[in-house]
């Protein structure tokens, strides 16, 4: 067995979810090597916890989504909710060679499935200790434009890093965000203003997502004004998007463009009323992740980035927005991506992807590496 499997499994069980004796933990596994799953089960048992195994494949999930209807989705959701209510923890490892396996599932059916499963997602996020990660595959390496070996080494460097090294900087950023009212973001095609006053900021240092490296909050729901141009490609519900541009008035997305995918973009934003409001604003600062991989779990942590998320707000940093959508759209502000500036109450706190304020500079790559 690759010794890195054991290290990663221990990070997931003993740090991210902090499993305790007799905790029931749902292992939601999709196309992951048997040795990694064995390492994970062994680590769960070392903690004295109880593993409950759920295995699936992307092709089977696609077939279910294509062939089933609302009655089936609701039955699935009821059973999944009953199962989730009996769990104290949830660990999901999602693999597969084709990120676009679900691209031909009709948008209205994907929206329906998300709507039916939302109660399961809400329970998992709000009531369990959870962590989610992708698994490196040849397809994922190709998506990242790397050799398989180079990508595997990159993956394990990122996923098994010492996340505790971020703690001091994250605490400083959290304090700065919680003492800020007005935020302004300026960049290529972007001039955005909003308030984060009174909404908590949350540190993310390897507890819920692997890889990690962000501090997030949410804008006051109706405060967002201006325009944002995202410069990072993204895949959502099996569809690839690039060059998304959103315009806001009184917090609502009143215009959404994505080239020849504009119609599909607006179909997602019309899933429900909350999909056209922002549920999260976050800084990304993982020093190992520098380029987009077209995978949200990685891209939202890119060093020198921020994400501005249409849809559901997290309960811990709640602006009241509710939606079946939560889509972390990313903008990179390092110089090679066009640069940019972020201001807190008129003070420049980050320029061209680097924090300029004492304490916050501990989140810059030259400190963390």
ABEGO torsion letter per residue (X at the ends): XBAAAAAAAAAAAAAAAGBBBGBBBBBBBBGBBAAAAAAAAAAAAAAGBBBBBBBBBAAAAAAAAAABBAAAAAAAAAAAAAAAAABABBBBBBBEABAAAAAABBAAAAAAAAAAAAAAAAAAAAABBBBBBBBBBAAAAAAAGBBAAAAAAAAAAAAABBAAAAAAAAAAAAAAAAABABBBBBBBGBBBBBBABGBBBBBBBGAABOBBGBBBBBBBAAABBEBBBBABBBBBGGBBBBGBBBBBBGGBBABBBAEAAAAAAAAAAAABAAAABBABBBBBABAABABBAGBAAAAAABBGBBBBBBEBBBAABBAGBBBABBBBBBBBABAAAGEEBBBBGGBBABBGGBBABBGAAAABAAAAX
